[in-house]
Amino acid sequence: MLDQKYISIVKSTVPVLEKHGTQITTRFYQMLFENHPELLNIFNHANQKKGRQQQALANTVYAAAQYIDQLETIVPVVKQIAHKHRSLGIKPEHYPIVGEHLLMAIKDVLGDQATDEIIEAWGEAYGVIADVFIKVEAEMYEEAAAAEGGWRDFRSFVVDKKVKESDVITSFYLIPEDGGKLPTFLPGQYISVKVDAEGEEYTQIRQYSLSDAPGKPYYRISVKREEGANTPDGKISNHLHAHVHAGDKLEISAPAGDFALDLDSDEPVVLMSGGVGLTPMMSMLNTIVEQQPERKVTFIHAAQNSGVHAMNDHVKELTKRHPQLTSYVVYDQPTDSDREQSLFHKEGYVTLDWLKNILPSNAAEFYFCGPVPFMKAVNSALKEWQVPDEKIHFEFFGPALDLETQAS
């Protein structure tokens, strides 16, 4: 329990953190990697370059300061981050290093404003917060290891086959090199893939949603080849597309993530995806038709056009075979051929008026994933339609942002 004196001091820093939070976390990462470059083997370089990791950490520090006297309020955020930490291999010994550099960054950015009293209070508060994370993550490591076929850190998998799904998305079917069992997972969860790409000094870890239903003899990920092989995003996706083939090995972490289909519910479900946000939605869709064949489901996918639209034939086939499933396609840049063949249901974007036209009501569970602008638009539409917060579920690829406040 944190002393009341420290609680008061930390809470008094909330306005400063709101103003300087991202500046502090940016400086934190600079100092951390200068002093501990080995940690670049863990952190996602793409998220660093785009500033998303810095913004996400700033949001977390700000929330921790606000609720330092009632940390139970931010337990959902803690668990979401802890899933990612466990998947990446973050360990208790990393926390003192992070704490030291966070305090250094606060002092460096705020200067004389960061008095010894404030630094001491934040040092104590960080210790309490770190203990919460370490405890939650320890339980997650144990759970992953104890599952049937489970493991704790990374495990070697073989690419069983590689399937081109569209001009930009390719699926990789992964089976354990040791021939052992595969633990089940929740539809919507992801795995981390550890890659040693040619020409890269550090190991790169990327998280990819599992794109098929659980219970198969393989894990499937479907990877979008990002534009520009030399961009942070593109280095690893292009490496996987160009250099990883059937028979090659990849190091994989056990499935993780708190974005998952509620299989205890039989309410109608609406699955919406934009671009490669399709991947967790496919896992959910395949699971519903296999395990909940009577559950009504509406599947909506938005893409530029048919050239980059993955798994469309599979969804069409499922829609034909399962009367409880309805599917829609939205293209914002359809080709002439797309128009001639009537390959889509709406040109443009997903809008509230259109959702009201195709859905009988807002009484459903809504799940969505895709680029940030897509998710902001969908989230805004559902809020305007007065869908209850507990019925709205979404997943970010990368550090979580605030859909209502973050720029796209």
SEVONU-787065 format. One record per residue (C-alpha): x, y, z; residue number from 0. Coordinates in nm, 3 decimals. Example, Ala and Ser with C-alpha at 12.3 -4.5 7.8 and 13.67 -1.06 7.14 Angstrom:
residues 2
<rec x="1.230" y="-0.450" z="0.780" palum="0"/>
<rec x="1.367" y="-0.106" z="0.714" palum="1"/>
END
This chain:
residues 408
<rec x="0.000" y="0.000" z="0.000" palum="0"/>
<rec x="0.136" y="0.341" z="-0.096" palum="1"/>
<rec x="0.171" y="0.602" z="0.179" palum="2"/>
<rec x="-0.091" y="0.880" z="0.162" palum="3"/>
<rec x="0.185" y="1.142" z="0.138" palum="4"/>
<rec x="0.313" y="0.983" z="-0.183" palum="5"/>
<rec x="-0.038" y="0.943" z="-0.320" palum="6"/>
<rec x="-0.106" y="1.315" z="-0.278" palum="7"/>
<rec x="0.220" y="1.412" z="-0.446" palum="8"/>
<rec x="0.168" y="1.179" z="-0.743" palum="9"/>
<rec x="-0.189" y="1.299" z="-0.795" palum="10"/>
<rec x="-0.066" y="1.658" z="-0.789" palum="11"/>
<rec x="0.149" y="1.581" z="-1.095" palum="12"/>
<rec x="-0.150" y="1.483" z="-1.312" palum="13"/>
<rec x="-0.177" y="1.824" z="-1.489" palum="14"/>
<rec x="0.196" y="1.820" z="-1.566" palum="15"/>
<rec x="0.174" y="1.466" z="-1.705" palum="16"/>
<rec x="-0.121" y="1.563" z="-1.920" palum="17"/>
<rec x="0.088" y="1.842" z="-2.073" palum="18"/>
<rec x="0.431" y="1.677" z="-2.094" palum="19"/>
<rec x="0.351" y="1.304" z="-2.088" palum="20"/>
<rec x="0.451" y="1.218" z="-2.444" palum="21"/>
<rec x="0.765" y="1.431" z="-2.420" palum="22"/>
<rec x="0.861" y="1.239" z="-2.104" palum="23"/>
<rec x="0.798" y="0.896" z="-2.255" palum="24"/>
<rec x="0.981" y="0.986" z="-2.576" palum="25"/>
<rec x="1.285" y="1.088" z="-2.373" palum="26"/>
<rec x="1.242" y="0.773" z="-2.161" palum="27"/>
<rec x="1.276" y="0.543" z="-2.463" palum="28"/>
<rec x="1.574" y="0.739" z="-2.595" palum="29"/>
<rec x="1.760" y="0.702" z="-2.266" palum="30"/>
<rec x="1.651" y="0.341" z="-2.215" palum="31"/>
<rec x="1.781" y="0.222" z="-2.550" palum="32"/>
<rec x="2.101" y="0.425" z="-2.524" palum="33"/>
<rec x="2.183" y="0.254" z="-2.194" palum="34"/>
<rec x="2.029" y="-0.086" z="-2.266" palum="35"/>
<rec x="2.035" y="-0.149" z="-2.643" palum="36"/>
<rec x="1.972" y="-0.519" z="-2.575" palum="37"/>
<rec x="1.609" y="-0.427" z="-2.503" palum="38"/>
<rec x="1.572" y="-0.345" z="-2.872" palum="39"/>
<rec x="1.544" y="-0.723" z="-2.910" palum="40"/>
<rec x="1.204" y="-0.699" z="-2.738" palum="41"/>
<rec x="1.042" y="-0.367" z="-2.829" palum="42"/>
<rec x="0.858" y="-0.316" z="-3.158" palum="43"/>
<rec x="1.072" y="-0.079" z="-3.364" palum="44"/>
<rec x="0.782" y="0.019" z="-3.589" palum="45"/>
<rec x="0.569" y="0.141" z="-3.299" palum="46"/>
<rec x="0.869" y="0.336" z="-3.170" palum="47"/>
<rec x="0.921" y="0.508" z="-3.505" palum="48"/>
<rec x="0.554" y="0.600" z="-3.540" palum="49"/>
<rec x="0.534" y="0.736" z="-3.184" palum="50"/>
<rec x="0.251" y="0.502" z="-3.086" palum="51"/>
<rec x="0.449" y="0.331" z="-2.810" palum="52"/>
<rec x="0.540" y="0.668" z="-2.658" palum="53"/>
<rec x="0.178" y="0.786" z="-2.667" palum="54"/>
<rec x="0.047" y="0.460" z="-2.522" palum="55"/>
<rec x="0.295" y="0.471" z="-2.234" palum="56"/>
<rec x="0.211" y="0.836" z="-2.169" palum="57"/>
<rec x="-0.158" y="0.742" z="-2.146" palum="58"/>
<rec x="-0.075" y="0.462" z="-1.902" palum="59"/>
<rec x="0.143" y="0.681" z="-1.679" palum="60"/>
<rec x="-0.126" y="0.949" z="-1.679" palum="61"/>
<rec x="-0.395" y="0.696" z="-1.584" palum="62"/>
<rec x="-0.173" y="0.550" z="-1.311" palum="63"/>
<rec x="-0.124" y="0.897" z="-1.161" palum="64"/>
<rec x="-0.496" y="0.969" z="-1.171" palum="65"/>
<rec x="-0.590" y="0.641" z="-1.004" palum="66"/>
<rec x="-0.286" y="0.573" z="-0.787" palum="67"/>
<rec x="-0.515" y="0.543" z="-0.484" palum="68"/>
<rec x="-0.754" y="0.305" z="-0.661" palum="69"/>
<rec x="-0.544" y="0.097" z="-0.897" palum="70"/>
<rec x="-0.825" y="-0.156" z="-0.929" palum="71"/>
<rec x="-0.986" y="0.099" z="-1.164" palum="72"/>
<rec x="-0.716" y="0.044" z="-1.425" palum="73"/>
<rec x="-0.697" y="-0.336" z="-1.392" palum="74"/>
<rec x="-0.847" y="-0.386" z="-1.743" palum="75"/>
<rec x="-0.569" y="-0.168" z="-1.888" palum="76"/>
<rec x="-0.308" y="-0.352" z="-1.680" palum="77"/>
<rec x="-0.431" y="-0.688" z="-1.808" palum="78"/>
<rec x="-0.433" y="-0.570" z="-2.170" palum="79"/>
<rec x="-0.072" y="-0.452" z="-2.141" palum="80"/>
<rec x="0.028" y="-0.760" z="-1.941" palum="81"/>
<rec x="-0.096" y="-0.986" z="-2.222" palum="82"/>
<rec x="0.138" y="-0.805" z="-2.461" palum="83"/>
<rec x="0.425" y="-0.817" z="-2.210" palum="84"/>
<rec x="0.385" y="-1.193" z="-2.158" palum="85"/>
<rec x="0.368" y="-1.247" z="-2.532" palum="86"/>
<rec x="0.689" y="-1.047" z="-2.583" palum="87"/>
<rec x="0.881" y="-1.207" z="-2.298" palum="88"/>
<rec x="0.893" y="-0.914" z="-2.053" palum="89"/>
<rec x="1.029" y="-1.040" z="-1.720" palum="90"/>
<rec x="1.044" y="-0.906" z="-1.359" palum="91"/>
<rec x="1.409" y="-0.808" z="-1.401" palum="92"/>
<rec x="1.313" y="-0.558" z="-1.671" palum="93"/>
<rec x="1.098" y="-0.349" z="-1.437" palum="94"/>
<rec x="1.376" y="-0.189" z="-1.226" palum="95"/>
<rec x="1.551" y="-0.082" z="-1.547" palum="96"/>
<rec x="1.231" y="0.074" z="-1.680" palum="97"/>
<rec x="1.160" y="0.246" z="-1.347" palum="98"/>
<rec x="1.508" y="0.396" z="-1.326" palum="99"/>
<rec x="1.485" y="0.541" z="-1.675" palum="100"/>
<rec x="1.130" y="0.667" z="-1.631" palum="101"/>
<rec x="1.241" y="0.870" z="-1.329" palum="102"/>
<rec x="1.544" y="0.993" z="-1.523" palum="103"/>
<rec x="1.317" y="1.107" z="-1.806" palum="104"/>
<rec x="1.077" y="1.286" z="-1.571" palum="105"/>
<rec x="1.371" y="1.473" z="-1.418" palum="106"/>
<rec x="1.526" y="1.544" z="-1.758" palum="107"/>
<rec x="1.207" y="1.688" z="-1.913" palum="108"/>
<rec x="1.064" y="1.873" z="-1.613" palum="109"/>
<rec x="1.393" y="2.004" z="-1.476" palum="110"/>
<rec x="1.350" y="2.199" z="-1.152" palum="111"/>
<rec x="0.977" y="2.119" z="-1.151" palum="112"/>
<rec x="1.069" y="1.759" z="-1.071" palum="113"/>
<rec x="1.170" y="1.816" z="-0.710" palum="114"/>
<rec x="1.338" y="1.547" z="-0.502" palum="115"/>
<rec x="1.004" y="1.501" z="-0.328" palum="116"/>
<rec x="0.824" y="1.435" z="-0.657" palum="117"/>
<rec x="1.093" y="1.195" z="-0.780" palum="118"/>
<rec x="1.082" y="1.007" z="-0.449" palum="119"/>
<rec x="0.701" y="0.983" z="-0.461" palum="120"/>
<rec x="0.705" y="0.860" z="-0.821" palum="121"/>
<rec x="0.976" y="0.609" z="-0.734" palum="122"/>
<rec x="0.753" y="0.464" z="-0.462" palum="123"/>
<rec x="0.447" y="0.473" z="-0.687" palum="124"/>
<rec x="0.631" y="0.300" z="-0.971" palum="125"/>
<rec x="0.732" y="0.022" z="-0.732" palum="126"/>
<rec x="0.367" y="-0.039" z="-0.641" palum="127"/>
<rec x="0.253" y="-0.028" z="-1.005" palum="128"/>
<rec x="0.537" y="-0.256" z="-1.118" palum="129"/>
<rec x="0.444" y="-0.510" z="-0.851" palum="130"/>
<rec x="0.090" y="-0.521" z="-0.990" palum="131"/>
<rec x="0.218" y="-0.587" z="-1.342" palum="132"/>
<rec x="0.471" y="-0.847" z="-1.227" palum="133"/>
<rec x="0.205" y="-1.037" z="-1.033" palum="134"/>
<rec x="-0.047" y="-1.035" z="-1.320" palum="135"/>
<rec x="0.218" y="-1.137" z="-1.573" palum="136"/>
<rec x="0.349" y="-1.417" z="-1.351" palum="137"/>
<rec x="-0.002" y="-1.563" z="-1.344" palum="138"/>
<rec x="-0.021" y="-1.535" z="-1.724" palum="139"/>
<rec x="0.314" y="-1.711" z="-1.772" palum="140"/>
<rec x="0.196" y="-1.990" z="-1.542" palum="141"/>
<rec x="-0.136" y="-2.018" z="-1.724" palum="142"/>
<rec x="0.036" y="-2.036" z="-2.064" palum="143"/>
<rec x="0.277" y="-2.305" z="-1.942" palum="144"/>
<rec x="0.010" y="-2.509" z="-1.764" palum="145"/>
<rec x="-0.229" y="-2.529" z="-2.061" palum="146"/>
<rec x="-0.240" y="-2.861" z="-2.243" palum="147"/>
<rec x="0.037" y="-2.836" z="-2.500" palum="148"/>
<rec x="0.135" y="-2.498" z="-2.357" palum="149"/>
<rec x="0.471" y="-2.334" z="-2.305" palum="150"/>
<rec x="0.616" y="-2.037" z="-2.118" palum="151"/>
<rec x="0.834" y="-1.828" z="-2.354" palum="152"/>
<rec x="0.905" y="-1.902" z="-2.721" palum="153"/>
<rec x="0.869" y="-2.234" z="-2.903" palum="154"/>
<rec x="1.000" y="-2.338" z="-3.243" palum="155"/>
<rec x="0.738" y="-2.382" z="-3.517" palum="156"/>
<rec x="0.770" y="-2.495" z="-3.878" palum="157"/>
<rec x="0.589" y="-2.327" z="-4.165" palum="158"/>
<rec x="0.372" y="-2.610" z="-4.293" palum="159"/>
<rec x="0.241" y="-2.412" z="-4.589" palum="160"/>
<rec x="0.220" y="-2.059" z="-4.721" palum="161"/>
<rec x="-0.094" y="-1.935" z="-4.901" palum="162"/>
<rec x="-0.135" y="-1.610" z="-5.092" palum="163"/>
<rec x="-0.472" y="-1.463" z="-4.992" palum="164"/>
<rec x="-0.462" y="-1.136" z="-5.189" palum="165"/>
<rec x="-0.214" y="-0.901" z="-5.356" palum="166"/>
<rec x="-0.087" y="-0.795" z="-5.012" palum="167"/>
<rec x="-0.188" y="-1.065" z="-4.760" palum="168"/>
<rec x="-0.031" y="-1.409" z="-4.722" palum="169"/>
<rec x="-0.121" y="-1.678" z="-4.467" palum="170"/>
<rec x="0.135" y="-1.891" z="-4.286" palum="171"/>
<rec x="0.025" y="-2.225" z="-4.139" palum="172"/>
<rec x="0.246" y="-2.305" z="-3.840" palum="173"/>
<rec x="0.295" y="-2.641" z="-3.667" palum="174"/>
<rec x="0.517" y="-2.720" z="-3.364" palum="175"/>
<rec x="0.863" y="-2.842" z="-3.459" palum="176"/>
<rec x="0.856" y="-3.086" z="-3.165" palum="177"/>
<rec x="0.535" y="-3.248" z="-3.295" palum="178"/>
<rec x="0.364" y="-3.179" z="-2.964" palum="179"/>
<rec x="0.012" y="-3.060" z="-2.896" palum="180"/>
<rec x="-0.114" y="-2.710" z="-2.958" palum="181"/>
<rec x="-0.299" y="-2.531" z="-2.679" palum="182"/>
<rec x="-0.636" y="-2.388" z="-2.768" palum="183"/>
<rec x="-0.694" y="-2.014" z="-2.777" palum="184"/>
<rec x="-0.976" y="-1.762" z="-2.776" palum="185"/>
<rec x="-1.092" y="-1.635" z="-3.117" palum="186"/>
<rec x="-0.941" y="-1.288" z="-3.150" palum="187"/>
<rec x="-0.614" y="-1.361" z="-2.970" palum="188"/>
<rec x="-0.266" y="-1.319" z="-3.119" palum="189"/>
<rec x="0.081" y="-1.472" z="-3.107" palum="190"/>
<rec x="0.424" y="-1.309" z="-3.116" palum="191"/>
<rec x="0.665" y="-1.409" z="-3.392" palum="192"/>
<rec x="1.037" y="-1.364" z="-3.332" palum="193"/>
<rec x="1.233" y="-1.288" z="-3.648" palum="194"/>
<rec x="1.605" y="-1.252" z="-3.720" palum="195"/>
<rec x="1.590" y="-1.068" z="-4.049" palum="196"/>
<rec x="1.895" y="-1.040" z="-4.271" palum="197"/>
<rec x="2.076" y="-0.710" z="-4.223" palum="198"/>
<rec x="1.903" y="-0.632" z="-3.893" palum="199"/>
<rec x="2.120" y="-0.591" z="-3.583" palum="200"/>
<rec x="1.843" y="-0.679" z="-3.341" palum="201"/>
<rec x="1.583" y="-0.952" z="-3.321" palum="202"/>
<rec x="1.242" y="-0.824" z="-3.422" palum="203"/>
<rec x="0.920" y="-0.938" z="-3.255" palum="204"/>
<rec x="0.583" y="-0.879" z="-3.417" palum="205"/>
<rec x="0.238" y="-0.975" z="-3.293" palum="206"/>
<rec x="-0.010" y="-1.126" z="-3.539" palum="207"/>
<rec x="-0.371" y="-1.224" z="-3.480" palum="208"/>
<rec x="-0.455" y="-1.590" z="-3.526" palum="209"/>
<rec x="-0.678" y="-1.599" z="-3.832" palum="210"/>
<rec x="-0.850" y="-1.936" z="-3.803" palum="211"/>
<rec x="-1.066" y="-2.105" z="-3.541" palum="212"/>
<rec x="-0.903" y="-2.288" z="-3.250" palum="213"/>
<rec x="-0.889" y="-2.666" z="-3.243" palum="214"/>
<rec x="-0.694" y="-2.707" z="-3.567" palum="215"/>
<rec x="-0.359" y="-2.894" z="-3.590" palum="216"/>
<rec x="-0.194" y="-2.563" z="-3.683" palum="217"/>
<rec x="-0.190" y="-2.195" z="-3.595" palum="218"/>
<rec x="-0.256" y="-1.962" z="-3.888" palum="219"/>
<rec x="-0.145" y="-1.601" z="-3.918" palum="220"/>
<rec x="-0.225" y="-1.383" z="-4.219" palum="221"/>
<rec x="0.031" y="-1.110" z="-4.274" palum="222"/>
<rec x="-0.010" y="-0.793" z="-4.478" palum="223"/>
<rec x="0.298" y="-0.691" z="-4.673" palum="224"/>
<rec x="0.343" y="-0.328" z="-4.576" palum="225"/>
<rec x="0.455" y="-0.072" z="-4.830" palum="226"/>
<rec x="0.827" y="0.000" z="-4.837" palum="227"/>
<rec x="1.066" y="-0.280" z="-4.747" palum="228"/>
<rec x="1.286" y="-0.033" z="-4.560" palum="229"/>
<rec x="1.016" y="0.115" z="-4.337" palum="230"/>
<rec x="0.991" y="-0.020" z="-3.980" palum="231"/>
<rec x="0.656" y="-0.182" z="-4.060" palum="232"/>
<rec x="0.772" y="-0.313" z="-4.394" palum="233"/>
<rec x="1.099" y="-0.474" z="-4.290" palum="234"/>
<rec x="0.942" y="-0.770" z="-4.114" palum="235"/>
<rec x="0.627" y="-0.814" z="-4.323" palum="236"/>
<rec x="0.834" y="-0.803" z="-4.643" palum="237"/>
<rec x="1.085" y="-1.046" z="-4.490" palum="238"/>
<rec x="0.808" y="-1.294" z="-4.409" palum="239"/>
<rec x="0.653" y="-1.260" z="-4.755" palum="240"/>
<rec x="0.981" y="-1.285" z="-4.948" palum="241"/>
<rec x="1.210" y="-1.502" z="-4.738" palum="242"/>
<rec x="1.002" y="-1.734" z="-4.517" palum="243"/>
<rec x="0.876" y="-2.046" z="-4.694" palum="244"/>
<rec x="0.731" y="-2.388" z="-4.620" palum="245"/>
<rec x="0.981" y="-2.583" z="-4.410" palum="246"/>
<rec x="1.133" y="-2.274" z="-4.248" palum="247"/>
<rec x="1.124" y="-2.226" z="-3.871" palum="248"/>
<rec x="0.985" y="-1.941" z="-3.663" palum="249"/>
<rec x="0.991" y="-1.880" z="-3.288" palum="250"/>
<rec x="0.640" y="-1.832" z="-3.154" palum="251"/>
<rec x="0.495" y="-1.728" z="-2.817" palum="252"/>
<rec x="0.178" y="-1.884" z="-2.677" palum="253"/>
<rec x="-0.154" y="-1.714" z="-2.769" palum="254"/>
<rec x="-0.236" y="-1.400" z="-2.574" palum="255"/>
<rec x="-0.475" y="-1.105" z="-2.572" palum="256"/>
<rec x="-0.794" y="-0.989" z="-2.405" palum="257"/>
<rec x="-0.982" y="-0.912" z="-2.728" palum="258"/>
<rec x="-1.182" y="-1.230" z="-2.772" palum="259"/>
<rec x="-1.522" y="-1.349" z="-2.884" palum="260"/>
<rec x="-1.763" y="-1.420" z="-2.600" palum="261"/>
<rec x="-1.866" y="-1.778" z="-2.667" palum="262"/>
<rec x="-2.094" y="-1.784" z="-2.361" palum="263"/>
<rec x="-2.326" y="-1.536" z="-2.530" palum="264"/>
<rec x="-2.584" y="-1.630" z="-2.790" palum="265"/>
<rec x="-2.671" y="-1.270" z="-2.879" palum="266"/>
<rec x="-2.647" y="-1.166" z="-3.244" palum="267"/>
<rec x="-2.293" y="-1.061" z="-3.330" palum="268"/>
<rec x="-2.164" y="-0.807" z="-3.582" palum="269"/>
<rec x="-1.803" y="-0.851" z="-3.699" palum="270"/>
<rec x="-1.653" y="-0.550" z="-3.880" palum="271"/>
<rec x="-1.305" y="-0.526" z="-4.027" palum="272"/>
<rec x="-1.099" y="-0.291" z="-4.236" palum="273"/>
<rec x="-0.798" y="-0.414" z="-4.434" palum="274"/>
<rec x="-0.583" y="-0.666" z="-4.248" palum="275"/>
<rec x="-0.809" y="-0.613" z="-3.944" palum="276"/>
<rec x="-0.987" y="-0.903" z="-4.111" palum="277"/>
<rec x="-0.759" y="-1.154" z="-3.938" palum="278"/>
<rec x="-0.911" y="-1.176" z="-3.587" palum="279"/>
<rec x="-1.258" y="-1.144" z="-3.740" palum="280"/>
<rec x="-1.195" y="-1.456" z="-3.952" palum="281"/>
<rec x="-1.103" y="-1.649" z="-3.639" palum="282"/>
<rec x="-1.426" y="-1.533" z="-3.476" palum="283"/>
<rec x="-1.639" y="-1.606" z="-3.782" palum="284"/>
<rec x="-1.497" y="-1.955" z="-3.833" palum="285"/>
<rec x="-1.547" y="-2.030" z="-3.463" palum="286"/>
<rec x="-1.909" y="-1.914" z="-3.462" palum="287"/>
<rec x="-2.012" y="-2.127" z="-3.759" palum="288"/>
<rec x="-1.834" y="-2.430" z="-3.607" palum="289"/>
<rec x="-1.933" y="-2.393" z="-3.242" palum="290"/>
<rec x="-2.248" y="-2.175" z="-3.244" palum="291"/>
<rec x="-2.422" y="-2.271" z="-3.570" palum="292"/>
<rec x="-2.752" y="-2.110" z="-3.465" palum="293"/>
<rec x="-2.604" y="-1.774" z="-3.361" palum="294"/>
<rec x="-2.690" y="-1.489" z="-3.596" palum="295"/>
<rec x="-2.383" y="-1.315" z="-3.730" palum="296"/>
<rec x="-2.331" y="-1.024" z="-3.967" palum="297"/>
<rec x="-1.987" y="-1.002" z="-4.126" palum="298"/>
<rec x="-1.878" y="-0.668" z="-4.277" palum="299"/>
<rec x="-1.543" y="-0.617" z="-4.443" palum="300"/>
<rec x="-1.407" y="-0.290" z="-4.584" palum="301"/>
<rec x="-1.116" y="-0.281" z="-4.827" palum="302"/>
<rec x="-0.988" y="-0.071" z="-5.116" palum="303"/>
<rec x="-1.093" y="-0.322" z="-5.380" palum="304"/>
<rec x="-1.096" y="-0.691" z="-5.469" palum="305"/>
<rec x="-0.721" y="-0.699" z="-5.535" palum="306"/>
<rec x="-0.640" y="-0.652" z="-5.167" palum="307"/>
<rec x="-0.948" y="-0.831" z="-5.031" palum="308"/>
<rec x="-0.835" y="-1.153" z="-4.864" palum="309"/>
<rec x="-1.046" y="-1.464" z="-4.796" palum="310"/>
<rec x="-1.351" y="-1.331" z="-4.977" palum="311"/>
<rec x="-1.430" y="-1.665" z="-5.143" palum="312"/>
<rec x="-1.419" y="-1.838" z="-4.805" palum="313"/>
<rec x="-1.666" y="-1.589" z="-4.656" palum="314"/>
<rec x="-1.895" y="-1.622" z="-4.959" palum="315"/>
<rec x="-1.894" y="-2.001" z="-4.924" palum="316"/>
<rec x="-1.972" y="-1.981" z="-4.551" palum="317"/>
<rec x="-2.256" y="-1.737" z="-4.625" palum="318"/>
<rec x="-2.409" y="-1.980" z="-4.876" palum="319"/>
<rec x="-2.390" y="-2.272" z="-4.634" palum="320"/>
<rec x="-2.506" y="-2.099" z="-4.316" palum="321"/>
<rec x="-2.841" y="-1.916" z="-4.331" palum="322"/>
<rec x="-2.776" y="-1.742" z="-3.997" palum="323"/>
<rec x="-2.475" y="-1.564" z="-4.155" palum="324"/>
<rec x="-2.508" y="-1.245" z="-4.360" palum="325"/>
<rec x="-2.202" y="-1.084" z="-4.516" palum="326"/>
<rec x="-2.133" y="-0.747" z="-4.676" palum="327"/>
<rec x="-1.839" y="-0.598" z="-4.865" palum="328"/>
<rec x="-1.749" y="-0.227" z="-4.874" palum="329"/>
<rec x="-1.492" y="-0.095" z="-5.125" palum="330"/>
<rec x="-1.370" y="0.264" z="-5.119" palum="331"/>
<rec x="-1.163" y="0.237" z="-5.440" palum="332"/>
<rec x="-1.339" y="-0.031" z="-5.648" palum="333"/>
<rec x="-1.202" y="-0.117" z="-5.990" palum="334"/>
<rec x="-1.413" y="-0.115" z="-6.304" palum="335"/>
<rec x="-1.408" y="-0.493" z="-6.290" palum="336"/>
<rec x="-1.536" y="-0.484" z="-5.930" palum="337"/>
<rec x="-1.830" y="-0.275" z="-6.046" palum="338"/>
<rec x="-1.901" y="-0.488" z="-6.351" palum="339"/>
<rec x="-1.907" y="-0.806" z="-6.143" palum="340"/>
<rec x="-2.097" y="-0.645" z="-5.853" palum="341"/>
<rec x="-1.832" y="-0.764" z="-5.608" palum="342"/>
<rec x="-1.930" y="-0.522" z="-5.332" palum="343"/>
<rec x="-2.240" y="-0.397" z="-5.157" palum="344"/>
<rec x="-2.140" y="-0.040" z="-5.082" palum="345"/>
<rec x="-1.890" y="0.203" z="-5.233" palum="346"/>
<rec x="-1.721" y="0.435" z="-4.988" palum="347"/>
<rec x="-1.705" y="0.374" z="-4.616" palum="348"/>
<rec x="-1.901" y="0.213" z="-4.334" palum="349"/>
<rec x="-2.148" y="0.473" z="-4.204" palum="350"/>
<rec x="-2.415" y="0.478" z="-3.936" palum="351"/>
<rec x="-2.697" y="0.529" z="-4.186" palum="352"/>
<rec x="-2.581" y="0.223" z="-4.379" palum="353"/>
<rec x="-2.548" y="0.012" z="-4.063" palum="354"/>
<rec x="-2.902" y="0.109" z="-3.965" palum="355"/>
<rec x="-3.019" y="0.004" z="-4.312" palum="356"/>
<rec x="-2.861" y="-0.344" z="-4.308" palum="357"/>
<rec x="-2.900" y="-0.435" z="-3.939" palum="358"/>
<rec x="-3.238" y="-0.499" z="-3.777" palum="359"/>
<rec x="-3.137" y="-0.305" z="-3.464" palum="360"/>
<rec x="-2.842" y="-0.211" z="-3.244" palum="361"/>
<rec x="-2.915" y="-0.509" z="-3.018" palum="362"/>
<rec x="-2.598" y="-0.708" z="-3.085" palum="363"/>
<rec x="-2.240" y="-0.760" z="-2.976" palum="364"/>
<rec x="-2.012" y="-0.552" z="-3.200" palum="365"/>
<rec x="-1.650" y="-0.650" z="-3.266" palum="366"/>
<rec x="-1.423" y="-0.451" z="-3.498" palum="367"/>
<rec x="-1.060" y="-0.416" z="-3.600" palum="368"/>
<rec x="-0.870" y="-0.226" z="-3.867" palum="369"/>
<rec x="-0.675" y="0.095" z="-3.931" palum="370"/>
<rec x="-0.721" y="0.366" z="-3.669" palum="371"/>
<rec x="-0.937" y="0.594" z="-3.892" palum="372"/>
<rec x="-1.168" y="0.298" z="-3.966" palum="373"/>
<rec x="-1.199" y="0.213" z="-3.597" palum="374"/>
<rec x="-1.261" y="0.575" z="-3.499" palum="375"/>
<rec x="-1.543" y="0.598" z="-3.754" palum="376"/>
<rec x="-1.703" y="0.270" z="-3.645" palum="377"/>
<rec x="-1.670" y="0.351" z="-3.277" palum="378"/>
<rec x="-1.824" y="0.695" z="-3.330" palum="379"/>
<rec x="-2.114" y="0.545" z="-3.528" palum="380"/>
<rec x="-2.190" y="0.285" z="-3.261" palum="381"/>
<rec x="-2.179" y="0.545" z="-2.983" palum="382"/>
<rec x="-2.414" y="0.770" z="-3.179" palum="383"/>
<rec x="-2.645" y="0.469" z="-3.223" palum="384"/>
<rec x="-2.638" y="0.436" z="-2.844" palum="385"/>
<rec x="-2.484" y="0.090" z="-2.842" palum="386"/>
<rec x="-2.386" y="0.024" z="-2.478" palum="387"/>
<rec x="-2.013" y="0.039" z="-2.407" palum="388"/>
<rec x="-2.012" y="-0.321" z="-2.285" palum="389"/>
<rec x="-2.135" y="-0.433" z="-2.629" palum="390"/>
<rec x="-1.850" y="-0.261" z="-2.816" palum="391"/>
<rec x="-1.525" y="-0.457" z="-2.851" palum="392"/>
<rec x="-1.221" y="-0.361" z="-3.057" palum="393"/>
<rec x="-0.857" y="-0.449" z="-3.104" palum="394"/>
<rec x="-0.559" y="-0.231" z="-3.193" palum="395"/>
<rec x="-0.269" y="-0.371" z="-3.393" palum="396"/>
<rec x="0.002" y="-0.224" z="-3.173" palum="397"/>
<rec x="-0.018" y="-0.012" z="-2.858" palum="398"/>
<rec x="-0.370" y="0.086" z="-2.759" palum="399"/>
<rec x="-0.482" y="0.443" z="-2.823" palum="400"/>
<rec x="-0.791" y="0.637" z="-2.724" palum="401"/>
<rec x="-1.029" y="0.617" z="-3.019" palum="402"/>
<rec x="-1.216" y="0.929" z="-2.913" palum="403"/>
<rec x="-0.917" y="1.160" z="-2.866" palum="404"/>
<rec x="-0.631" y="1.038" z="-3.083" palum="405"/>
<rec x="-0.565" y="1.181" z="-3.424" palum="406"/>
<rec x="-0.580" y="0.936" z="-3.709" palum="407"/>
END
